[in-house]
Amino acid sequence: MKKEIFIHLAVLVSLFIFISIARGYLSLSYWPLWVGALFATLLPDLDHVLYVFFLRPQELTSQRVGYMMGKRDFWGSLELLAETRSERSKLIFHTATFQLIFIVLTFFVLTSSGSLFGRGLVLAFFLHLIVDQAVDSTSTGGLSNWFKNFPIELDARKQKIYWWGVIVLLLFFSFLL
């Protein structure tokens, strides 16, 4: 759990420092961008909470998390959610379909919104999903959980193309800020 939090925060801070230096966002007036980014780092993980309490409360892990929350063992329940992450295959945010829709939303927010908070929010949310995909890909050997309900099957060659596309898209979005 701590390792995953560290990975997300390290990647987020690195990207946003790079953006701040490259775009000249070094004054204190750009604090909403950072607040939006920090807030968005937590948002995609709400998907796991929704799954446990609303989508699949009958599953064993969901019941264990509910029991631990009832005992006010919040950190223990978060640890359990992190350990059993690969068991939850019907998440809402952690799918290729949602990510495709979110890419369009991200583009519209970055190109038409004047809100630094909103821009930081969508970019960091997108970054969080990419980091989650990278973690899942290294732990399971592929992105099959993400593309379960998507009409495309990714072999090794297609995954390489996919990763290059995602990285280019992230850099493109970064310079739209």
Beta strands, then each sheet from edge to edge (+ up, - down):
end
